[in-house]
Amino acid sequence: MVCVRCKQHRSPTIDANNASNISAKPNQMPWKLTIRIGELLVTAALAVAIIAAWRAERADRAQLAAELAAAKQSLTQADDRQHTRDSQLL
């Protein structure tokens, strides 16, 4: 038997007061979901930062390799000129 006066067994009805109370409350996300979204955002930000640093390091290495190749070429040309001068003197 269901008691008529007990709120526990009463079916929910929406009246003017109840409807205004429901709409006044903001829809809040559960804490676990909020924390999980925060974790995902922090992880994504760290991944982007790591990838950006890795790409910058690769670009720096490529630039250093190009500069080293140019320096070696200049040194080889200077060495060839020096050998030519030495052979002309003898």
C-alpha atoms as one frame of an Amber mdcrd trajectory, in Angstrom:
protein
   0.000   0.000   0.000   1.296   3.434  -0.971   0.708   6.297   1.362  -0.739
   9.409  -0.243   1.022  11.975   1.921   4.535  10.540   1.834   6.904  12.388
  -0.532   8.889   9.234  -1.058   6.041   7.455  -2.790   4.449  10.442  -4.494
   4.956  10.754  -8.240   6.775  13.935  -9.236   4.488  16.662 -10.404   5.555
  19.938 -11.868   3.764  22.944 -10.585   4.708  26.609 -10.991   6.926  26.680
  -7.874   8.685  23.423  -8.673   9.306  24.426 -12.320  10.875  27.745 -11.315
  13.152  25.984  -8.822  14.289  23.499 -11.454  15.043  26.145 -14.070  16.847
  28.380 -11.538  19.488  25.726 -10.841  22.324  25.760 -13.384  23.212  22.508
 -15.029  26.406  21.504 -13.262  28.855  18.933 -14.576  29.879  16.204 -12.199
  33.306  16.727 -10.648  34.776  13.563 -12.132  33.841  14.659 -15.637  35.244
  18.152 -15.037  38.509  16.751 -13.720  38.749  14.293 -16.619  38.221  17.077
 -19.166  40.891  19.118 -17.377  43.299  16.173 -17.511  42.682  15.756 -21.223
  43.237  19.468 -21.878  46.490  19.495 -19.888  47.671  16.353 -21.680  46.831
  17.851 -25.063  48.644  21.093 -24.186  51.733  19.171 -23.082  51.665  17.073
 -26.249  51.463  20.199 -28.405  54.350  21.780 -26.473  56.500  18.660 -26.826
  55.787  18.369 -30.550  56.571  22.066 -31.074  59.862  21.716 -29.183  60.753
  18.584 -31.156  60.070  20.318 -34.484  62.139  23.344 -33.415  65.002  21.032
 -32.432  64.830  19.293 -35.827  64.903  22.654 -37.605  67.898  23.747 -35.508
  69.743  20.524 -36.296  69.024  20.894 -40.018  70.281  24.486 -39.952  73.443
  23.444 -38.084  74.027  20.629 -40.568  73.699  23.075 -43.477  76.079  25.534
 -41.802  78.563  22.731 -41.110  78.421  21.580 -44.734  79.016  25.158 -45.927
  81.936  25.551 -43.506  83.470  22.258 -44.671  83.101  23.338 -48.289  84.782
  26.684 -47.555  87.577  24.923 -45.687  88.095  22.488 -48.560  88.230  25.347
 -51.064  90.723  27.251 -48.886  92.837  24.115 -48.523  92.829  23.608 -52.303
  93.910  27.216 -52.844  96.676  26.796 -50.282  97.937  23.650 -52.034  97.879
  25.507 -55.354  99.940  28.352 -53.856 102.375  25.917 -52.278 102.855  24.078
 -55.579 103.446  27.387 -57.403 106.144  28.358 -54.909 108.094  25.149 -55.392
